[in-house]
Amino acid sequence: MWSSNQNTDPFGFMKTCAEVSQWWLTHPKELAETSQKYWEDLGAIHLTVWQRWLGGNASDPVPPHQRDERFQETAWTENLWFDLLKEYYLLNTRWLEDAIYETPELPEKTVRKAAFWTRQVMNAVSPSNFLATNPAALNQTLESGGTNLLNGMRNWLEDVARGDNQIKMVDSDSFKVGKTLATTPGNVVYRNDLIELIQYTPTTPEVHAIPLVIVPPWINKFYILDLNEKKSLIRYLVSQGFTVFMISWKNPTEAMRHTTFEDYMFQGAYQAFEVAREICQAPQVHPVGYCIGGTLLSALMAWLNQKTETEHNETVPVTDWTLFTSLVDFSNPGDVEVFIDEESLDHIDAEMERDGFLDGNAMVTSFRMLRSNSLIWRYFVHNYLYGETPPALDLLYWNIDNTRMPQAMHSFYLREMYLHNRLAQPNGLTLGDRAIDLGKIQQPLYIISAEQDHITPWKSTFEICHLVQGPVQFVLSTSGHIAGVVNPPVDPPKRKFWTGSAEGHTDAEAWKASQTQHRGSWWEHWVEWLRPKCGAPQAHPSMGNAQHPVLTAAPGSYVME
């Protein structure tokens, strides 16, 4: 049942904060000690203001973090009123968070959850978010005669009229899928109720014998790997002599409410392998999984290897495989765990029961909240207080081109992976009538993770190194979940990466410390790893074949939904 408290507190904000508050209220000695520290810091702030008022040059007792964009305006330091306001805010924010994290005797997950939701409130009430307490907004208002506020009102009305409850992040009129995005030439050569399979047009006289089949996430759309000519991993791979197939997932409707995780495995990924093999007349493929697509691929790889053990005449149709920022062990899934407990999942299930899917805007809001200052309040200030037009950035356009999650699949994924972590347990999941075990996977693995990834933390993705049986080449790129993957070679190099063998390793930091850092893009390193594994160059295959004829030009129809 959906308990009554879920109507008012579906994600447990009030409950977790009440638990933390109760502990402090029942421990007056500890409360007095932390309160004393607060009053000492408050006194230091007042002393600093007096010293500056008298002409001194004292530094802030509670300085903002170097990357905190909210307080970069010089008035936050030079103007005594704004400086005092900023210091009050930062002191209260950090004192609250520190007190929460220092709460003993409570489960660590409860503490992190209370801290997360408290941080959401404190980010919302930052003085930078209000006209009267934002010096840059006040200056613009005076200089423009209020034009910025008129423009801001127009932006707000447009957001309200759009009806998606989102603050606009990007000038979406500047982009069109198939025209300015997802432009690598190719054709849809297969379609079922769940996927379109795109085969990309070769650009080299010969190609490697083993095709690549990419299993992208169905959270957002596949063209993150084909943004534009300069940032397209697909275009780069084709230029290096690889035959590339890409799954484009259908955006689920209410009619797909019963679509399961197994459907995504077999009607999606496995079917794509079979079609690619038939078109290329290749005995095997090299699959690539990104994010949740990589989680799905890992489960399928375990299933295929289990199938080989039980049916000895079967050959695994995969030579080796690659993962991009994918979790298989969800014991430490990062910031997203604040949304994962029984009560929260009951709330999500109730929402999906009504519609048959989880609306894409719910996913967008959740991910924006994980970095609310940079992904929510920054746009609130720039759009509404400064009256600016959002930038025309292809990555941001992709980010808002969201997708829905079918009820059966998403409920299974959240509960079995995030809540119970069953994929990491030998025989913990039964898929396709077989209990699967990642330890059965023998094929060589190349895995990319990103150092600043908050969606799939790199130390958690590293856990696969000791869960599979085959050799593992682990690569750690700088940057985050998207920019760490969308990392084209440029001169001078923008990023760095560490790489080395990692099979059997359990200590991520120790592994990293033992590796040499390289400047440049891991794309070039991956291609050199792929070449000997994908067979000798040969004449490229036809686009589709008699059994799987060309249906339409890339990027297809599903990506437009």
DOVEX-349056 format. One line per 10 residues: their letters; for each residue x, y, z of C-alpha. Coordinates in steps of 0.05 Angstrom, whole numbers, plus 5000, padded with zeros to 4 digits. Layout:
# residues N
a = X:Y:Z | ...
***
This chain:
# residues 561
mwssnqntdp = 5000:5000:5000 | 5020:5072:4990 | 5023:5099:5061 | 4992:5166:5077 | 5057:5200:5095 | 5080:5190:5023 | 5032:5244:5001 | 5068:5296:5042 | 5138:5266:5048 | 5148:5216:4991
fgfmktcaev = 5224:5216:4995 | 5231:5218:5070 | 5259:5288:5078 | 5220:5305:5141 | 5229:5235:5170 | 5305:5233:5163 | 5313:5305:5188 | 5268:5290:5247 | 5312:5230:5265 | 5374:5273:5264
sqwwlthpke = 5341:5328:5304 | 5316:5279:5356 | 5386:5252:5367 | 5414:5322:5380 | 5356:5342:5425 | 5367:5280:5468 | 5442:5293:5474 | 5446:5363:5505 | 5521:5358:5519 | 5539:5346:5446
laetsqkywe = 5488:5398:5424 | 5519:5450:5471 | 5589:5435:5444 | 5569:5443:5371 | 5528:5504:5388 | 5588:5536:5422 | 5628:5525:5358 | 5573:5559:5319 | 5572:5621:5365 | 5648:5625:5362
dlgaihltvw = 5646:5626:5286 | 5590:5677:5287 | 5631:5721:5332 | 5690:5715:5284 | 5646:5739:5227 | 5623:5800:5266 | 5695:5816:5286 | 5717:5812:5213 | 5662:5860:5191 | 5682:5910:5245
qrwlggnasd = 5755:5905:5224 | 5737:5919:5152 | 5691:5976:5172 | 5751:6007:5208 | 5794:6000:5146 | 5825:5932:5159 | 5835:5878:5107 | 5814:5815:5145 | 5797:5753:5104 | 5729:5718:5107
pvpphqrder = 5723:5668:5165 | 5677:5625:5122 | 5702:5634:5050 | 5660:5607:4993 | 5688:5547:4956 | 5732:5566:4897 | 5682:5537:4846 | 5620:5568:4878 | 5594:5613:4823 | 5542:5646:4868
fqetawtenl = 5591:5691:4904 | 5642:5711:4851 | 5616:5782:4845 | 5666:5829:4880 | 5609:5862:4919 | 5603:5798:4961 | 5670:5816:4991 | 5677:5891:4982 | 5608:5912:5006 | 5602:5902:5082
wfdllkeyyl = 5527:5887:5079 | 5532:5835:5024 | 5594:5805:5055 | 5558:5797:5122 | 5498:5767:5088 | 5541:5718:5050 | 5580:5698:5113 | 5515:5687:5153 | 5489:5642:5098 | 5553:5601:5089
lntrwledai = 5562:5593:5164 | 5491:5567:5174 | 5495:5521:5114 | 5560:5489:5133 | 5543:5485:5207 | 5478:5449:5191 | 5512:5400:5144 | 5570:5387:5191 | 5523:5374:5249 | 5483:5325:5207
yetpelpekt = 5545:5287:5184 | 5571:5286:5256 | 5508:5253:5282 | 5529:5185:5311 | 5486:5124:5323 | 5445:5134:5260 | 5453:5093:5196 | 5501:5126:5147 | 5448:5126:5093 | 5399:5164:5138
vrkaafwtrq = 5452:5217:5153 | 5469:5225:5079 | 5396:5231:5061 | 5383:5284:5114 | 5443:5323:5091 | 5421:5320:5018 | 5351:5346:5031 | 5377:5399:5079 | 5425:5421:5025 | 5367:5428:4976
vmnavspsnf = 5332:5476:5024 | 5395:5516:5037 | 5412:5520:4963 | 5342:5547:4951 | 5347:5602:5003 | 5415:5627:4981 | 5416:5703:4981 | 5440:5700:4909 | 5371:5674:4888 | 5334:5738:4908
latnpaalnq = 5334:5806:4874 | 5341:5846:4938 | 5402:5806:4961 | 5438:5795:4895 | 5485:5853:4880 | 5494:5835:4807 | 5419:5832:4795 | 5409:5899:4831 | 5464:5932:4788 | 5433:5905:4724
tlesggtnll = 5364:5930:4746 | 5391:6000:4759 | 5432:6003:4695 | 5378:5975:4649 | 5319:6010:4681 | 5288:5943:4698 | 5295:5912:4628 | 5328:5851:4658 | 5266:5839:4702 | 5219:5847:4643
ngmrnwledv = 5260:5797:4604 | 5261:5752:4665 | 5185:5755:4670 | 5180:5736:4597 | 5226:5677:4608 | 5185:5655:4668 | 5119:5660:4631 | 5148:5618:4574 | 5170:5565:4624 | 5102:5563:4656
argdnqikmv = 5067:5558:4589 | 5111:5500:4569 | 5081:5460:4627 | 5139:5414:4643 | 5156:5447:4710 | 5228:5458:4688 | 5271:5520:4684 | 5295:5526:4613 | 5369:5508:4607 | 5382:5516:4532
dsdsfkvgkt = 5360:5554:4471 | 5326:5493:4440 | 5308:5530:4375 | 5381:5524:4354 | 5379:5448:4348 | 5343:5395:4308 | 5357:5321:4313 | 5379:5295:4245 | 5398:5365:4222 | 5446:5394:4273
lattpgnvvy = 5450:5333:4320 | 5457:5259:4304 | 5483:5273:4234 | 5530:5215:4221 | 5505:5181:4157 | 5472:5113:4164 | 5408:5074:4158 | 5358:5039:4203 | 5364:4965:4183 | 5319:4934:4236
rndlieliqy = 5258:4955:4277 | 5215:4921:4329 | 5170:4947:4384 | 5229:4966:4428 | 5288:4985:4384 | 5311:5012:4318 | 5380:4988:4298 | 5422:5038:4259 | 5480:5015:4215 | 5528:5072:4200
tpttpevhai = 5557:5083:4130 | 5630:5064:4124 | 5680:5118:4105 | 5742:5074:4096 | 5757:5026:4039 | 5760:4967:4088 | 5732:4954:4157 | 5748:4906:4214 | 5711:4840:4209 | 5678:4844:4278
plvivppwin = 5625:4898:4282 | 5613:4942:4343 | 5542:4943:4372 | 5528:5000:4420 | 5476:4992:4474 | 5463:5064:4498 | 5423:5083:4559 | 5348:5090:4549 | 5350:5147:4600 | 5356:5203:4548
kfyildlnek = 5373:5186:4476 | 5429:5153:4438 | 5456:5215:4403 | 5498:5236:4462 | 5549:5193:4424 | 5534:5231:4359 | 5526:5303:4380 | 5561:5337:4321 | 5619:5324:4274 | 5672:5344:4324
kslirylvsq = 5642:5309:4385 | 5615:5246:4354 | 5644:5180:4379 | 5605:5145:4324 | 5636:5186:4269 | 5705:5176:4299 | 5697:5100:4302 | 5672:5097:4230 | 5732:5139:4208 | 5778:5088:4242
gftvfmiswk = 5752:5030:4200 | 5698:5000:4245 | 5629:4977:4226 | 5584:5009:4278 | 5512:4992:4297 | 5473:5034:4347 | 5409:5016:4384 | 5357:5072:4386 | 5306:5056:4440 | 5233:5070:4433
npteamrhtt = 5206:5122:4481 | 5155:5081:4522 | 5081:5097:4524 | 5027:5073:4571 | 5018:5012:4526 | 5089:4989:4544 | 5077:4988:4619 | 5091:4913:4622 | 5157:4917:4583 | 5209:4883:4627
fedymfqgay = 5284:4886:4639 | 5287:4819:4604 | 5252:4849:4543 | 5307:4902:4540 | 5359:4846:4543 | 5330:4799:4491 | 5286:4841:4445 | 5336:4898:4451 | 5410:4882:4460 | 5411:4808:4441
qafevareic = 5368:4819:4379 | 5415:4875:4357 | 5474:4827:4363 | 5439:4776:4319 | 5421:4827:4265 | 5491:4856:4264 | 5521:4786:4257 | 5475:4768:4200 | 5488:4832:4161 | 5564:4829:4171
qapqvhpvgy = 5566:4752:4164 | 5607:4754:4228 | 5607:4699:4281 | 5613:4749:4337 | 5605:4822:4355 | 5638:4871:4402 | 5583:4902:4445 | 5590:4969:4480 | 5545:4989:4539 | 5536:5059:4567
ciggtllsal = 5508:5073:4637 | 5444:5032:4646 | 5458:5002:4577 | 5523:4976:4607 | 5486:4946:4667 | 5439:4911:4617 | 5499:4887:4576 | 5533:4859:4638 | 5471:4819:4656 | 5466:4794:4584
mawlnqktet = 5540:4775:4583 | 5530:4734:4647 | 5468:4702:4616 | 5506:4684:4552 | 5563:4653:4590 | 5515:4614:4634 | 5479:4591:4571 | 5545:4565:4543 | 5557:4524:4606 | 5488:4491:4602
ehnetvpvtd = 5486:4483:4527 | 5556:4461:4506 | 5543:4468:4432 | 5529:4542:4439 | 5582:4595:4426 | 5579:4663:4460 | 5568:4712:4402 | 5614:4763:4435 | 5690:4767:4427 | 5702:4819:4481
wtlftslvdf = 5663:4878:4507 | 5666:4950:4531 | 5630:4989:4585 | 5623:5064:4592 | 5610:5090:4664 | 5567:5030:4683 | 5549:5001:4750 | 5541:4927:4766 | 5553:4933:4841 | 5502:4983:4870
snpgdvevfi = 5525:4980:4942 | 5552:5051:4936 | 5513:5082:4878 | 5529:5154:4892 | 5484:5213:4906 | 5424:5181:4873 | 5416:5134:4933 | 5378:5190:4969 | 5319:5170:4925 | 5326:5096:4939
deesldhida = 5290:5063:4998 | 5226:5024:5006 | 5182:5085:5018 | 5211:5124:4960 | 5204:5066:4913 | 5132:5055:4936 | 5119:5127:4916 | 5151:5118:4848 | 5113:5053:4837 | 5048:5089:4853
emerdgfldg = 5064:5143:4802 | 5081:5091:4749 | 5018:5051:4764 | 4977:5112:4746 | 5012:5127:4680 | 5045:5062:4660 | 5113:5096:4660 | 5157:5144:4698 | 5153:5211:4664 | 5218:5237:4635
namvtsfrml = 5211:5303:4673 | 5214:5266:4739 | 5281:5237:4718 | 5306:5305:4696 | 5286:5337:4762 | 5320:5282:4802 | 5386:5289:4765 | 5384:5365:4767 | 5373:5362:4843 | 5438:5322:4850
rsnsliwryf = 5474:5386:4829 | 5420:5437:4844 | 5464:5499:4848 | 5492:5489:4778 | 5432:5456:4745 | 5373:5492:4777 | 5389:5556:4815 | 5442:5580:4766 | 5388:5581:4711 | 5337:5611:4759
vhnylygetp = 5383:5670:4771 | 5407:5679:4699 | 5339:5669:4666 | 5294:5706:4716 | 5337:5757:4753 | 5387:5774:4697 | 5336:5763:4642 | 5385:5725:4598 | 5368:5678:4542 | 5394:5607:4557
paldllywni = 5456:5587:4517 | 5454:5545:4453 | 5493:5484:4477 | 5483:5416:4444 | 5498:5377:4507 | 5445:5415:4546 | 5395:5404:4490 | 5408:5329:4494 | 5400:5332:4569 | 5329:5360:4565
dntrmpqamh = 5308:5313:4508 | 5285:5264:4560 | 5252:5196:4556 | 5202:5156:4597 | 5215:5091:4636 | 5165:5034:4629 | 5134:5012:4694 | 5155:4939:4698 | 5226:4951:4675 | 5239:5011:4719
sfylremylh = 5209:4981:4782 | 5252:4918:4772 | 5314:4959:4759 | 5307:5004:4820 | 5290:4948:4868 | 5334:4891:4844 | 5395:4933:4826 | 5395:4995:4870 | 5356:4971:4931 | 5377:4898:4936
nrlaqpnglt = 5441:4898:4893 | 5426:4829:4866 | 5465:4834:4801 | 5530:4834:4841 | 5509:4771:4878 | 5526:4703:4846 | 5459:4674:4822 | 5424:4733:4855 | 5381:4747:4793 | 5343:4700:4748
lgdraidlgk = 5336:4726:4677 | 5313:4686:4617 | 5301:4626:4662 | 5374:4624:4684 | 5405:4646:4749 | 5463:4691:4727 | 5531:4701:4756 | 5579:4756:4733 | 5636:4710:4754 | 5620:4667:4693
iqqplyiisa = 5641:4723:4644 | 5707:4705:4612 | 5711:4753:4553 | 5762:4810:4558 | 5731:4876:4583 | 5751:4948:4570 | 5715:4995:4619 | 5714:5071:4620 | 5698:5110:4683 | 5701:5184:4699
eqdhitpwks = 5736:5215:4759 | 5682:5267:4775 | 5622:5222:4758 | 5566:5232:4809 | 5516:5187:4772 | 5560:5124:4770 | 5619:5138:4817 | 5683:5110:4789 | 5702:5072:4852 | 5636:5035:4847
tfeichlvqg = 5644:5020:4773 | 5713:4992:4791 | 5679:4935:4830 | 5668:4896:4766 | 5743:4883:4762 | 5739:4828:4815 | 5669:4804:4797 | 5684:4779:4726 | 5730:4723:4707 | 5762:4752:4645
pvqfvlstsg = 5818:4804:4638 | 5799:4876:4651 | 5830:4939:4621 | 5805:4996:4666 | 5808:5068:4643 | 5795:5128:4688 | 5783:5193:4651 | 5781:5262:4681 | 5714:5300:4682 | 5644:5272:4694
hiagvvnppv = 5591:5223:4670 | 5582:5255:4602 | 5644:5297:4588 | 5688:5239:4610 | 5658:5197:4554 | 5646:5251:4501 | 5721:5263:4498 | 5745:5272:4426 | 5820:5279:4411 | 5839:5352:4407
dppkrkfwtg = 5905:5390:4406 | 5924:5412:4458 | 5893:5356:4498 | 5835:5377:4544 | 5833:5316:4588 | 5876:5262:4619 | 5866:5188:4636 | 5896:5131:4675 | 5895:5060:4648 | 5921:4991:4664
saeghtdaea = 5902:4919:4677 | 5854:4913:4735 | 5826:4842:4738 | 5821:4817:4809 | 5833:4886:4840 | 5788:4907:4897 | 5822:4973:4918 | 5806:5028:4868 | 5852:5081:4899 | 5911:5033:4903
wkasqtqhrg = 5901:5014:4830 | 5899:5088:4809 | 5962:5103:4849 | 5999:5049:4812 | 5981:5075:4742 | 6013:5129:4699 | 5971:5188:4678 | 5966:5201:4604 | 5948:5266:4569 | 5895:5264:4515
swwehwvewl = 5833:5225:4497 | 5821:5153:4516 | 5785:5145:4448 | 5853:5135:4414 | 5875:5085:4467 | 5809:5046:4461 | 5815:5041:4385 | 5885:5012:4391 | 5858:4961:4441 | 5800:4944:4394
rpkcgapqah = 5839:4935:4329 | 5871:4867:4342 | 5807:4841:4374 | 5761:4861:4317 | 5794:4822:4262 | 5834:4839:4200 | 5809:4893:4152 | 5764:4868:4096 | 5713:4895:4047 | 5657:4930:4084
psmgnaqhpv = 5589:4895:4088 | 5527:4918:4052 | 5480:4967:4085 | 5429:4918:4111 | 5414:4855:4072 | 5356:4817:4041 | 5331:4795:4109 | 5342:4863:4141 | 5332:4915:4087 | 5343:4989:4097
ltaapgsyvm = 5280:5019:4128 | 5297:5093:4132 | 5356:5140:4139 | 5391:5152:4206 | 5375:5175:4258 | 5309:5139:4248 | 5240:5152:4277 | 5244:5128:4349 | 5293:5182:4368 | 5243:5235:4346
e = 5189:5211:4395
***
